[in-house]
Amino acid sequence: MSYTILIWDHIITFSDEVEHIWLSSNKKCLATYLFLFNRYVTPIAFIINLYAYFSTNWTLQRCDHFVRYEGAMHAIEIYVVAYMMLLRVKALYHQASPVCIWIPRCLRGLLVLEIGVTAFLLFHGQAVIHNPSSGVEACTMIFDKKLNVAASSSFAWMPLFYDTIVLGLTLYRTLPQVKGRGTGSIVARLLHDGILYFCVIFALALSLTLMIILAPPGVKNIMGQAEQLITVAMMSRITLSLKKAGMRPCELEMGSTGAIRIVQCPESTFAEDNVTLEWVAGPSCVTDAYSVDEETVPDGQKIIRLRWEET
């Protein structure tokens, strides 16, 4: 079912991918290549998993070797998505106070720790020995029974812990701007997508954690495949959603002091190393990079709409 959802989502969003990824005139950045990796490597690599689940040709020895592949692909795809979320946090805190530049660095350290723990768990992965009377012969992974429950379930709850921190950082940075006057579509989109992503992944990761702790050996990791595939589908969705929101022209507001605040901003400003969510500058600085269209609204406030000019 999860694989069907992933493929169907790829099909119905392919036109958006072509428009906003392949045909985009913007410079490709790391997030773009990570998006394409998960978008295409995941469904292709998972075909081998499907064969393992339904084939009756596996011996226990062959399956013991294969489950390392199954677990490794799961981890790679989950952590590629995690790093893409890290890039979003980096974008949000790019122009914050000097102390805040440590937030993405600490988050990166947590991600490295998770990868290390996952590598340890995969080293202790083994094939499930099914009850012969059940008629099940699928090749799936389980962690060594010698590991305690906290260690084995960390395969699920550590990514959940990471995503919770990402959501908290996203809310902290975006909620004040969303509540403020003149909120732009980019910040609102980051908030909306962050909450949507977390709600779906939270439900899947929590289910996997409980399954690892409480379920019998044959089905302990059965939710792992759903978490893996739905996570990739959700990340594809919110990446394209942000790209679409970023295609709109920049819209800025001029305050009483002459400072200009970005309300809407095109995807060109979301290059990996040049992330700008809010920017204050004098009019002379603005006109160097944008074509300007001014409008005075009924309450006397001046709205300056600027369209990004690629250089």
Backbone bond lengths (Angstrom), bond angles and torsions (degrees), N, CA, C in turn:
res aa  C-N    CA-C-N  psi(-1)  N-CA   C-N-CA  omega(-1)  CA-C   N-CA-C  phi
1 M - - - 1.458 - - 1.532 111.40 -
2 S 1.351 116.62 -45.86 1.467 120.15 -179.32 1.518 111.02 -63.45
3 Y 1.323 117.09 -39.16 1.463 120.82 179.66 1.529 110.14 -66.36
4 T 1.313 116.80 -38.19 1.463 121.26 177.32 1.524 110.49 -62.73
5 I 1.341 116.60 -43.34 1.467 121.23 178.13 1.521 110.62 -61.27
6 L 1.344 116.46 -43.12 1.460 120.46 -179.59 1.532 111.42 -61.95
7 I 1.316 116.90 -48.26 1.468 120.58 -178.53 1.528 110.62 -65.26
8 W 1.327 116.51 -43.17 1.461 119.95 179.39 1.529 111.17 -62.11
9 D 1.329 116.43 -40.74 1.459 119.87 178.77 1.528 110.27 -64.22
10 H 1.331 117.40 -39.43 1.461 120.08 177.32 1.526 111.24 -61.40
11 I 1.314 115.88 -40.41 1.467 120.09 -177.70 1.527 111.23 -65.46
12 I 1.331 116.72 -47.86 1.463 119.60 -174.52 1.525 113.12 -76.79
13 T 1.329 117.87 -14.71 1.468 120.13 177.71 1.530 112.08 -107.63
14 F 1.331 117.29 6.95 1.463 119.73 -175.90 1.529 111.55 -63.98
15 S 1.321 117.26 -37.58 1.471 119.54 179.71 1.524 110.94 -63.23
16 D 1.347 117.37 -38.86 1.463 120.67 176.24 1.524 110.91 -65.09
17 E 1.328 116.09 -38.67 1.461 120.12 178.32 1.530 110.98 -61.96
18 V 1.302 116.70 -45.66 1.467 120.41 179.55 1.522 110.70 -61.07
19 E 1.331 116.62 -45.01 1.464 120.69 -176.35 1.521 112.41 -68.80
20 H 1.337 116.81 -44.96 1.460 120.14 -170.13 1.533 114.23 -98.90
21 I 1.328 117.32 -11.55 1.466 119.97 179.37 1.525 110.49 -114.30
22 W 1.330 116.52 -60.56 1.465 120.40 -173.60 1.522 112.64 -72.48
23 L 1.343 117.71 -42.72 1.462 121.08 -175.78 1.517 113.26 -94.86
24 S 1.310 117.55 -0.65 1.458 120.34 -179.12 1.528 110.29 -67.27
25 S 1.322 115.64 139.26 1.465 120.51 178.82 1.519 112.19 -82.50
26 N 1.332 116.71 -5.76 1.455 119.93 -178.60 1.521 111.29 -74.04
27 K 1.305 115.81 151.66 1.454 121.71 179.79 1.525 109.75 -65.64
28 K 1.325 116.12 133.56 1.468 120.87 178.11 1.526 109.50 -70.80
29 C 1.325 116.25 134.45 1.454 120.98 179.84 1.521 109.54 -119.12
30 L 1.322 116.70 -179.32 1.459 121.37 -176.82 1.526 111.69 -58.03
31 A 1.333 116.88 -41.63 1.461 120.18 -179.28 1.531 111.31 -60.29
32 T 1.324 117.08 -34.54 1.470 121.06 179.05 1.519 110.56 -64.58
33 Y 1.320 116.81 -45.32 1.467 120.23 -178.78 1.529 111.42 -69.45
34 L 1.326 117.22 -34.99 1.462 119.95 175.59 1.529 110.45 -65.98
35 F 1.327 116.03 -39.19 1.463 120.65 176.68 1.533 110.44 -59.62
36 L 1.333 116.69 -46.79 1.461 120.73 -178.67 1.533 111.33 -67.26
37 F 1.330 116.44 -35.46 1.468 120.17 177.79 1.526 110.14 -59.57
38 N 1.318 116.07 -52.88 1.459 118.83 -179.00 1.520 111.94 -68.45
39 R 1.295 116.23 -32.27 1.466 120.89 -176.48 1.532 111.59 -65.77
40 Y 1.338 116.87 -35.25 1.460 119.41 -173.72 1.530 113.74 -114.74
41 V 1.323 117.49 -35.88 1.463 118.73 -179.55 1.527 111.11 -68.17
42 T 1.322 117.30 -39.60 1.468 120.99 -176.78 1.524 113.07 -58.48
43 P 1.344 120.04 -55.40 1.474 118.35 -178.15 1.521 113.40 -64.97
44 I 1.343 117.19 -31.85 1.469 119.81 179.37 1.530 110.21 -71.74
45 A 1.330 116.31 -46.48 1.467 120.11 -178.37 1.523 111.43 -65.76
46 F 1.328 117.29 -30.35 1.465 120.01 -176.13 1.525 112.31 -73.98
47 I 1.315 117.36 -16.48 1.470 120.10 177.01 1.528 110.14 -58.44
48 I 1.339 116.26 -37.80 1.466 119.88 178.54 1.529 109.96 -65.21
49 N 1.323 116.84 -38.36 1.468 120.01 176.10 1.521 111.42 -60.90
50 L 1.322 116.34 -42.61 1.463 119.87 179.80 1.527 110.94 -60.77
51 Y 1.322 115.80 -40.72 1.465 119.46 177.38 1.525 110.52 -61.71
52 A 1.328 116.28 -41.12 1.469 119.85 -179.71 1.522 111.71 -65.42
53 Y 1.319 116.88 -34.82 1.459 119.83 -177.32 1.535 112.50 -73.15
54 F 1.325 116.37 -31.63 1.461 119.11 -173.06 1.527 114.13 -108.71
55 S 1.311 117.92 -13.70 1.465 120.06 -179.29 1.530 111.26 -78.17
56 T 1.314 115.17 148.92 1.473 120.52 177.84 1.531 110.90 -107.92
57 N 1.329 116.81 13.87 1.466 121.00 -174.89 1.527 113.63 -96.85
58 W 1.324 117.78 6.80 1.452 120.47 -176.33 1.525 111.32 -86.21
59 T 1.327 115.29 133.65 1.459 119.97 168.48 1.525 107.52 -94.49
60 L 1.323 116.71 163.13 1.458 120.03 -179.17 1.523 110.79 -62.23
61 Q 1.328 117.97 -36.98 1.457 121.62 -179.38 1.533 110.88 -66.83
62 R 1.329 117.17 -45.40 1.462 120.72 178.48 1.524 110.50 -64.14
63 C 1.318 115.88 -39.49 1.458 119.70 -178.91 1.527 111.38 -66.73
64 D 1.332 117.25 -35.23 1.462 120.90 177.82 1.521 111.63 -59.41
65 H 1.335 116.78 -34.41 1.465 120.79 177.24 1.531 110.79 -77.68
66 F 1.326 116.53 -38.57 1.463 119.95 -175.37 1.519 112.30 -67.16
67 V 1.334 117.73 -36.74 1.462 119.45 -173.98 1.526 111.80 -61.85
68 R 1.329 117.86 -22.61 1.465 119.91 174.15 1.537 109.84 -64.23
69 Y 1.325 115.65 -39.98 1.470 119.92 176.86 1.521 110.03 -64.66
70 E 1.303 116.73 -46.72 1.464 120.91 -179.58 1.523 111.05 -56.97
71 G 1.332 116.50 -49.07 1.461 120.56 -179.24 1.516 112.72 -67.40
72 A 1.342 116.52 -38.67 1.466 120.25 -178.74 1.522 110.94 -65.82
73 M 1.332 118.04 -43.51 1.462 120.53 179.63 1.526 110.77 -65.05
74 H 1.317 116.04 -38.41 1.470 119.92 176.61 1.528 109.65 -59.39
75 A 1.340 115.93 -48.77 1.461 120.44 -177.37 1.527 111.40 -64.78
76 I 1.325 117.44 -43.81 1.466 121.02 -178.37 1.517 110.54 -59.71
77 E 1.314 116.75 -46.61 1.462 119.98 -176.90 1.525 111.98 -68.96
78 I 1.334 117.08 -37.86 1.461 120.26 178.13 1.526 110.51 -65.78
79 Y 1.325 116.65 -41.96 1.467 119.40 -175.64 1.524 112.96 -80.95
80 V 1.306 118.35 -22.79 1.464 119.75 169.84 1.529 109.48 -63.62
81 V 1.333 115.99 -43.81 1.464 120.61 176.43 1.522 110.30 -63.31
82 A 1.334 116.25 -41.52 1.467 120.03 179.39 1.524 110.93 -60.34
83 Y 1.325 116.91 -39.32 1.462 119.46 179.48 1.528 111.09 -70.36
84 M 1.323 117.07 -33.39 1.459 119.56 175.60 1.530 110.44 -64.69
85 M 1.332 117.43 -36.32 1.459 120.24 175.46 1.534 110.11 -67.73
86 L 1.322 116.45 -34.88 1.467 120.35 176.17 1.519 110.80 -61.16
87 L 1.329 117.74 -39.47 1.463 121.22 177.83 1.525 110.88 -63.31
88 R 1.322 117.08 -33.29 1.469 119.81 177.08 1.528 110.45 -67.66
89 V 1.326 116.02 -42.67 1.461 119.35 177.74 1.531 110.09 -62.76
90 K 1.320 116.07 -41.20 1.462 120.36 176.89 1.523 110.75 -58.60
91 A 1.332 116.60 -40.06 1.460 120.83 178.30 1.517 111.58 -63.28
92 L 1.318 116.18 -42.44 1.455 120.90 -176.93 1.526 112.24 -67.16
93 Y 1.326 117.01 -34.46 1.461 120.88 -175.01 1.536 112.81 -103.84
94 H 1.309 116.53 12.42 1.461 120.67 -175.43 1.517 112.03 -62.18
95 Q 1.324 117.19 -39.34 1.461 120.63 -176.75 1.518 111.99 -109.66
96 A 1.315 117.18 19.70 1.456 120.48 177.86 1.531 109.83 -79.38
97 S 1.327 116.66 -170.40 1.460 121.12 -178.56 1.527 110.90 -64.87
98 P 1.336 117.14 159.98 1.477 119.58 -179.31 1.520 113.54 -55.76
99 V 1.331 116.77 -31.65 1.467 119.94 179.16 1.528 110.49 -64.79
100 C 1.318 116.00 -34.59 1.469 120.33 -174.94 1.525 113.20 -70.39
101 I 1.323 117.30 -15.72 1.469 117.73 178.52 1.523 111.07 -67.05
102 W 1.342 116.15 -16.66 1.465 119.60 177.86 1.512 111.84 -79.85
103 I 1.320 118.07 -14.85 1.469 120.39 -178.50 1.521 111.37 -62.86
104 P 1.340 120.08 -52.20 1.471 118.90 176.51 1.526 112.66 -61.34
105 R 1.320 117.41 -33.62 1.458 120.03 179.92 1.526 111.26 -66.98
106 C 1.319 116.48 -42.61 1.469 119.96 177.18 1.525 110.69 -65.27
107 L 1.323 115.61 -39.22 1.462 119.50 178.41 1.527 110.52 -64.84
108 R 1.318 116.80 -37.90 1.464 120.65 176.77 1.533 110.33 -64.61
109 G 1.330 116.85 -38.18 1.464 120.32 176.92 1.512 112.07 -63.78
110 L 1.342 116.66 -40.06 1.459 120.12 176.54 1.514 110.96 -63.61
111 L 1.324 116.46 -39.44 1.456 120.60 179.14 1.528 111.08 -63.93
112 V 1.318 117.21 -40.96 1.466 120.98 177.33 1.523 110.22 -63.04
113 L 1.332 116.86 -40.72 1.468 120.75 177.60 1.528 110.72 -61.34
114 E 1.320 116.39 -43.87 1.466 120.39 178.48 1.523 111.45 -60.53
115 I 1.315 115.95 -42.40 1.465 120.24 -179.86 1.527 109.98 -62.52
116 G 1.332 116.37 -40.35 1.457 119.99 178.11 1.518 112.57 -63.63
117 V 1.325 116.82 -43.68 1.470 120.84 178.13 1.526 110.43 -64.03
118 T 1.320 116.90 -41.70 1.460 120.80 179.51 1.527 111.06 -63.22
119 A 1.333 116.53 -41.16 1.462 119.98 177.72 1.531 110.92 -61.01
120 F 1.326 116.14 -40.03 1.469 120.51 176.94 1.529 110.79 -62.21
121 L 1.340 116.40 -43.87 1.466 120.24 -179.48 1.529 111.19 -65.24
122 L 1.331 116.80 -41.12 1.465 119.67 179.77 1.525 111.26 -64.22
123 F 1.313 117.05 -32.36 1.460 121.03 176.45 1.524 110.37 -62.78
124 H 1.346 116.35 -27.52 1.470 121.39 179.22 1.531 111.76 -102.97
125 G 1.324 116.79 18.42 1.461 119.82 175.91 1.517 111.39 -79.06
126 Q 1.308 116.20 149.44 1.464 121.01 179.71 1.516 109.54 -150.77
127 A 1.312 115.92 164.48 1.464 120.98 -178.63 1.525 110.64 -75.24
128 V 1.311 115.37 144.77 1.463 120.99 175.23 1.529 109.34 -73.97
129 I 1.315 116.36 132.15 1.467 121.11 175.00 1.528 107.24 -96.65
130 H 1.319 116.10 105.65 1.466 120.27 -175.74 1.536 110.83 -81.25
131 N 1.293 114.63 154.21 1.460 121.19 175.67 1.534 108.78 -68.04
132 P 1.336 118.64 121.67 1.475 120.33 -177.55 1.524 113.38 -56.03
133 S 1.332 116.30 -32.21 1.474 119.32 -178.54 1.524 112.48 -71.89
134 S 1.337 117.44 -14.98 1.465 120.31 -178.97 1.521 111.58 -77.85
135 G 1.336 116.79 -21.21 1.457 120.26 -177.89 1.514 114.03 78.53
136 V 1.340 118.21 1.36 1.457 122.66 179.66 1.527 109.65 -86.02
137 E 1.327 116.24 130.27 1.464 120.73 179.68 1.525 111.54 -127.91
138 A 1.311 117.91 17.44 1.462 121.74 -176.95 1.524 110.79 -65.70
139 C 1.323 114.86 149.43 1.465 121.52 177.20 1.517 108.68 -98.97
140 T 1.313 117.44 106.89 1.457 122.85 179.87 1.516 110.00 -135.87
141 M 1.331 115.58 164.63 1.463 121.10 -173.34 1.520 111.74 -100.40
142 I 1.318 114.63 148.40 1.453 123.19 171.05 1.518 106.60 -142.74
143 F 1.305 117.65 154.56 1.463 120.26 178.88 1.522 110.48 -88.14
144 D 1.316 115.23 152.88 1.463 122.12 -178.44 1.530 110.31 -53.21
145 K 1.323 116.05 133.71 1.470 121.05 -179.43 1.521 112.23 -64.45
146 K 1.328 116.86 -17.47 1.466 119.67 179.62 1.522 111.69 -70.34
147 L 1.334 117.13 -21.29 1.460 120.47 177.37 1.518 109.88 -74.27
148 N 1.328 116.67 141.02 1.461 118.66 177.84 1.526 110.53 -73.63
149 V 1.322 115.57 169.89 1.461 120.87 -173.76 1.525 111.46 -63.95
150 A 1.333 116.96 -40.76 1.469 120.13 -178.78 1.529 111.09 -61.84
151 A 1.331 116.26 -39.60 1.470 119.84 -178.78 1.521 111.11 -69.65
152 S 1.320 117.39 -48.91 1.459 120.07 -176.84 1.525 112.00 -67.11
153 S 1.330 117.04 -36.46 1.468 119.64 -179.45 1.527 112.30 -76.83
154 S 1.346 117.85 -12.80 1.461 120.30 178.12 1.521 111.44 -63.62
155 F 1.320 116.96 -19.21 1.465 121.51 174.30 1.528 110.54 -57.30
156 A 1.333 115.94 -27.80 1.470 121.41 -179.45 1.520 112.52 -106.07
157 W 1.341 117.54 -43.57 1.464 117.94 -172.34 1.523 113.81 -78.89
158 M 1.329 119.03 -22.89 1.465 118.43 177.19 1.531 112.60 -68.23
159 P 1.344 119.30 -44.60 1.472 118.17 172.52 1.528 112.48 -60.77
160 L 1.344 116.66 -34.82 1.461 120.12 177.66 1.524 110.36 -64.89
161 F 1.310 116.98 -40.89 1.469 122.17 177.13 1.527 110.29 -62.30
162 Y 1.311 116.24 -43.62 1.471 121.70 178.52 1.531 110.76 -61.34
163 D 1.330 116.79 -46.83 1.468 120.28 -178.64 1.522 111.25 -65.11
164 T 1.337 116.86 -32.96 1.465 120.15 177.62 1.524 110.66 -64.70
165 I 1.330 116.84 -42.15 1.463 120.78 177.26 1.532 110.22 -63.51
166 V 1.331 117.05 -43.23 1.468 120.57 179.10 1.522 110.39 -60.20
167 L 1.329 116.85 -42.85 1.465 119.67 178.57 1.522 110.70 -62.83
168 G 1.337 116.76 -44.62 1.458 119.83 179.37 1.521 111.99 -59.64
169 L 1.321 117.03 -44.09 1.462 120.80 178.90 1.525 111.52 -65.22
170 T 1.332 116.19 -36.92 1.469 120.51 178.20 1.521 110.97 -66.04
171 L 1.333 116.92 -45.63 1.459 120.76 179.27 1.521 111.33 -62.92
172 Y 1.320 116.10 -42.81 1.467 120.51 -178.01 1.530 111.28 -61.37
173 R 1.304 116.47 -36.65 1.470 120.37 -175.65 1.526 112.82 -86.53
174 T 1.328 117.57 -32.93 1.464 119.94 -172.42 1.528 113.88 -97.61
175 L 1.331 118.61 -32.79 1.463 119.92 -176.19 1.528 113.11 -57.60
176 P 1.351 119.75 -46.44 1.467 118.33 178.22 1.521 112.78 -58.85
177 Q 1.320 117.55 -35.69 1.460 120.25 -179.79 1.529 111.18 -74.15
178 V 1.339 116.18 -36.13 1.463 119.39 178.74 1.524 110.42 -66.49
179 K 1.338 116.34 -36.85 1.464 120.37 179.51 1.523 111.71 -75.68
180 G 1.337 116.24 -22.32 1.453 120.58 -177.50 1.514 112.65 -75.24
181 R 1.281 114.83 175.59 1.458 120.90 -177.59 1.519 110.63 -80.17
182 G 1.304 117.10 138.66 1.452 121.12 174.31 1.512 114.60 73.78
183 T 1.308 117.21 34.77 1.456 120.17 -179.16 1.519 111.03 -65.93
184 G 1.310 116.34 138.44 1.455 120.60 -178.05 1.505 113.13 -92.99
185 S 1.298 115.52 168.07 1.452 121.43 -175.34 1.523 112.53 -70.00
186 I 1.350 118.34 -30.25 1.451 120.55 -177.55 1.522 111.12 -66.18
187 V 1.333 116.91 -50.62 1.460 120.50 -179.40 1.522 110.42 -63.89
188 A 1.316 116.97 -43.10 1.463 120.29 178.36 1.522 111.15 -62.96
189 R 1.323 116.91 -37.71 1.463 121.23 179.03 1.521 110.65 -66.97
190 L 1.335 117.51 -41.26 1.462 121.09 177.22 1.520 111.00 -60.84
191 L 1.339 116.63 -40.58 1.462 120.70 178.85 1.522 111.15 -67.36
192 H 1.329 116.03 -48.39 1.465 120.66 -178.69 1.521 111.16 -60.86
193 D 1.325 116.53 -48.15 1.459 120.26 -177.95 1.520 111.82 -66.86
194 G 1.333 116.40 -36.78 1.457 119.78 179.28 1.519 111.98 -62.46
195 I 1.324 116.42 -43.13 1.464 120.55 179.30 1.530 110.75 -68.15
196 L 1.330 117.01 -44.00 1.461 120.95 -179.88 1.522 110.94 -61.45
197 Y 1.333 116.11 -46.78 1.471 120.83 179.63 1.525 110.33 -59.79
198 F 1.332 116.38 -46.28 1.466 119.37 -176.11 1.522 112.06 -64.42
199 C 1.327 117.03 -42.23 1.470 119.79 -177.80 1.533 111.16 -60.07
200 V 1.329 116.55 -43.69 1.461 120.18 -179.26 1.525 110.79 -68.70
201 I 1.335 116.79 -48.39 1.461 120.69 -176.91 1.521 110.80 -68.80
202 F 1.332 117.69 -33.79 1.470 120.48 177.74 1.522 110.63 -60.16
203 A 1.326 116.37 -46.08 1.466 120.39 -179.69 1.528 111.22 -61.65
204 L 1.323 117.34 -42.38 1.462 120.90 -178.92 1.526 111.59 -70.35
205 A 1.334 117.20 -45.55 1.466 120.54 -178.20 1.523 111.49 -66.97
206 L 1.321 116.98 -37.94 1.465 119.85 177.56 1.529 110.48 -65.55
207 S 1.324 116.65 -41.25 1.467 120.35 177.82 1.524 110.63 -62.55
208 L 1.332 117.17 -42.29 1.466 120.42 179.18 1.523 110.88 -65.10
209 T 1.327 117.27 -40.49 1.467 120.84 178.42 1.521 111.01 -60.08
210 L 1.328 116.27 -46.58 1.468 120.41 -179.75 1.521 111.28 -66.58
211 M 1.323 116.95 -36.39 1.463 120.18 178.78 1.529 110.79 -65.38
212 I 1.328 117.13 -42.57 1.467 120.43 179.57 1.530 110.37 -63.11
213 I 1.323 116.57 -36.78 1.468 120.31 -177.65 1.525 112.53 -78.44
214 L 1.342 117.08 -41.75 1.466 120.56 -166.98 1.526 115.09 -108.59
215 A 1.325 118.42 -25.84 1.468 120.41 -171.45 1.533 111.16 -78.89
216 P 1.329 116.93 157.68 1.471 120.78 174.70 1.527 110.27 -66.01
217 P 1.336 117.92 160.04 1.471 121.62 -172.80 1.531 114.54 -53.12
218 G 1.315 118.50 -38.91 1.455 120.82 -174.06 1.511 114.94 -64.91
219 V 1.342 117.77 -20.69 1.472 120.45 -175.95 1.534 112.34 -126.39
220 K 1.318 117.91 12.99 1.459 120.39 -177.02 1.532 112.59 -57.26
221 N 1.331 116.81 -43.82 1.468 120.29 -175.28 1.520 112.71 -102.22
222 I 1.318 117.09 19.62 1.464 119.24 -174.78 1.530 111.65 -66.59
223 M 1.346 116.97 -26.93 1.467 119.90 178.45 1.527 112.10 -82.29
224 G 1.333 116.63 -9.03 1.456 119.83 -179.01 1.511 112.92 -62.10
225 Q 1.334 116.50 -40.14 1.460 120.56 179.95 1.529 110.82 -66.29
226 A 1.345 116.20 -39.89 1.465 119.33 178.52 1.522 110.68 -64.55
227 E 1.333 117.02 -43.56 1.461 120.48 178.16 1.522 110.73 -60.74
228 Q 1.319 117.00 -44.64 1.465 122.03 -178.61 1.519 111.68 -60.04
229 L 1.322 117.29 -51.03 1.461 121.20 -173.11 1.527 112.71 -75.04
230 I 1.335 116.92 -40.57 1.462 119.61 -179.99 1.526 110.58 -69.55
231 T 1.339 117.24 -34.20 1.467 120.30 176.03 1.526 110.64 -60.16
232 V 1.326 116.52 -44.93 1.465 120.66 179.27 1.528 110.49 -64.08
233 A 1.337 116.69 -42.73 1.468 120.26 179.43 1.528 111.07 -63.20
234 M 1.330 116.66 -42.55 1.462 120.23 -179.82 1.524 111.19 -65.39
235 M 1.337 116.88 -40.18 1.464 119.67 -179.33 1.522 110.55 -66.49
236 S 1.330 117.06 -38.39 1.461 120.32 175.87 1.517 110.52 -60.86
237 R 1.320 115.69 -43.63 1.461 120.76 -178.42 1.522 111.91 -61.83
238 I 1.342 117.03 -50.62 1.462 118.63 -174.25 1.527 111.28 -73.71
239 T 1.341 117.72 -25.71 1.464 119.63 174.71 1.524 110.51 -66.78
240 L 1.330 116.78 -47.29 1.462 120.20 178.33 1.525 110.98 -66.14
241 S 1.327 116.60 -34.02 1.458 120.29 178.37 1.519 111.02 -62.81
242 L 1.330 117.02 -42.42 1.456 120.99 178.62 1.527 111.14 -67.67
243 K 1.332 116.13 -38.63 1.457 119.92 177.88 1.535 110.63 -61.92
244 K 1.322 116.34 -42.34 1.461 120.47 -179.29 1.529 110.93 -66.12
245 A 1.328 115.67 -41.76 1.466 119.00 178.67 1.516 111.00 -64.40
246 G 1.338 116.08 -33.39 1.454 120.29 -177.88 1.511 114.88 -76.57
247 M 1.330 118.24 -9.04 1.459 120.75 -179.87 1.524 112.60 -77.85
248 R 1.326 117.17 -11.06 1.455 119.32 -179.18 1.528 110.40 -74.60
249 P 1.327 117.21 155.41 1.464 119.05 178.39 1.522 111.14 -63.14
250 C 1.335 115.93 154.66 1.462 119.79 173.68 1.526 109.38 -66.07
251 E 1.307 116.57 140.70 1.454 121.37 174.86 1.518 107.01 -130.98
252 L 1.327 117.35 123.33 1.448 121.78 -175.05 1.513 110.49 -122.98
253 E 1.327 115.27 160.97 1.453 121.43 175.62 1.516 108.57 -120.46
254 M 1.336 116.90 137.61 1.462 121.33 176.71 1.524 108.72 -100.10
255 G 1.312 115.90 122.48 1.452 120.23 179.14 1.515 111.93 -81.66
256 S 1.328 115.03 -178.66 1.463 120.19 -177.25 1.522 112.28 -66.15
257 T 1.345 116.41 -24.55 1.466 120.48 -179.56 1.524 112.25 -86.91
258 G 1.311 117.58 -3.07 1.453 121.12 -178.51 1.517 112.88 91.99
259 A 1.349 116.02 -2.78 1.465 119.05 177.96 1.518 109.71 -73.38
260 I 1.315 116.16 148.67 1.462 121.62 -177.72 1.528 109.53 -115.95
261 R 1.303 116.18 130.88 1.456 121.92 -179.23 1.516 109.59 -116.66
262 I 1.339 116.50 128.99 1.468 120.38 179.86 1.517 110.37 -69.81
263 V 1.320 116.47 130.85 1.455 122.60 175.25 1.515 109.94 -103.94
264 Q 1.310 116.69 -45.14 1.463 121.46 174.11 1.517 108.09 -128.27
265 C 1.303 115.46 145.95 1.453 118.62 -174.14 1.515 110.06 -144.13
266 P 1.330 119.34 133.84 1.450 120.97 -178.35 1.517 112.47 -73.68
267 E 1.334 115.16 164.44 1.452 120.74 -175.36 1.520 112.47 -62.77
268 S 1.329 118.10 -17.06 1.463 120.45 179.90 1.519 111.22 -58.22
269 T 1.337 118.08 -29.18 1.452 120.92 -177.74 1.517 112.23 -83.53
270 F 1.318 117.49 -0.11 1.454 120.42 -179.06 1.520 112.19 -102.60
271 A 1.333 117.62 23.83 1.455 120.00 172.87 1.514 107.83 -58.30
272 E 1.295 115.89 149.99 1.464 121.39 -170.92 1.527 112.02 -53.15
273 D 1.320 118.78 -42.21 1.450 121.48 -175.12 1.528 112.66 -104.42
274 N 1.319 117.60 11.48 1.456 120.14 -179.49 1.519 109.53 -141.79
275 V 1.322 115.61 62.50 1.446 121.51 -174.45 1.525 108.97 -90.90
276 T 1.322 117.24 128.16 1.452 121.39 -179.95 1.517 109.38 -136.02
277 L 1.327 116.61 115.83 1.456 120.42 175.68 1.529 110.63 -102.23
278 E 1.334 117.34 -37.97 1.452 122.02 174.27 1.517 108.34 -133.04
279 W 1.304 115.59 144.53 1.459 118.96 -175.66 1.516 108.74 -148.38
280 V 1.297 118.14 132.75 1.459 122.58 178.58 1.522 108.09 -116.18
281 A 1.323 116.84 128.01 1.457 121.09 -178.63 1.515 109.24 -159.31
282 G 1.299 115.85 159.58 1.449 120.62 175.46 1.508 111.15 -77.25
283 P 1.320 119.23 161.14 1.466 122.09 -178.07 1.518 113.70 -56.09
284 S 1.338 117.85 -33.60 1.462 119.14 -178.37 1.523 111.61 -65.61
285 C 1.337 116.01 -32.94 1.467 119.47 178.26 1.524 111.13 -71.08
286 V 1.311 115.16 -35.83 1.454 119.54 -175.14 1.521 111.83 -68.40
287 T 1.315 117.03 -43.88 1.455 120.15 -173.34 1.519 112.93 -67.21
288 D 1.341 117.95 -14.92 1.445 120.20 177.99 1.525 111.78 -69.55
289 A 1.315 117.63 -26.30 1.463 120.68 -173.16 1.518 113.53 -116.75
290 Y 1.315 118.40 -9.08 1.452 120.41 -173.96 1.523 110.83 -133.65
291 S 1.314 115.54 154.54 1.458 120.05 165.91 1.520 107.11 -90.69
292 V 1.317 117.53 135.84 1.461 121.61 -166.53 1.532 111.07 -107.23
293 D 1.318 114.47 136.85 1.460 121.75 174.26 1.522 107.06 -133.80
294 E 1.321 117.72 110.47 1.458 121.22 -175.32 1.525 110.59 -96.93
295 E 1.322 115.09 148.52 1.461 121.21 178.14 1.524 108.41 -148.46
296 T 1.329 116.92 133.16 1.459 121.10 175.58 1.522 108.51 -103.80
297 V 1.317 116.18 118.70 1.464 121.49 -177.46 1.524 109.04 -84.17
298 P 1.354 118.43 165.97 1.466 121.94 -172.79 1.527 115.05 -54.10
299 D 1.334 118.38 -32.62 1.459 118.71 -177.67 1.526 112.74 -81.69
300 G 1.337 116.56 7.30 1.449 120.82 176.88 1.510 115.41 90.47
301 Q 1.340 116.82 -6.20 1.468 120.06 -179.94 1.526 110.34 -76.61
302 K 1.304 116.40 137.05 1.460 120.92 -179.65 1.527 110.04 -92.39
303 I 1.317 116.68 126.25 1.459 122.73 176.56 1.524 108.13 -107.17
304 I 1.306 116.47 125.60 1.463 120.44 178.21 1.522 108.01 -112.10
305 R 1.311 116.72 115.57 1.460 121.79 179.21 1.527 108.08 -99.83
306 L 1.305 115.68 123.79 1.456 121.28 -175.54 1.516 109.96 -123.19
307 R 1.305 117.28 134.63 1.456 121.66 177.35 1.528 108.37 -105.38
308 W 1.338 114.24 129.20 1.461 120.70 -178.04 1.534 110.36 -63.09
309 E 1.319 114.64 133.93 1.454 120.24 177.67 1.519 108.84 -109.98
310 E 1.340 116.62 115.42 1.463 120.58 -177.68 1.525 109.97 -65.21
311 T 1.324 116.02 140.50 1.464 121.29 178.97 1.517 108.92 -117.78
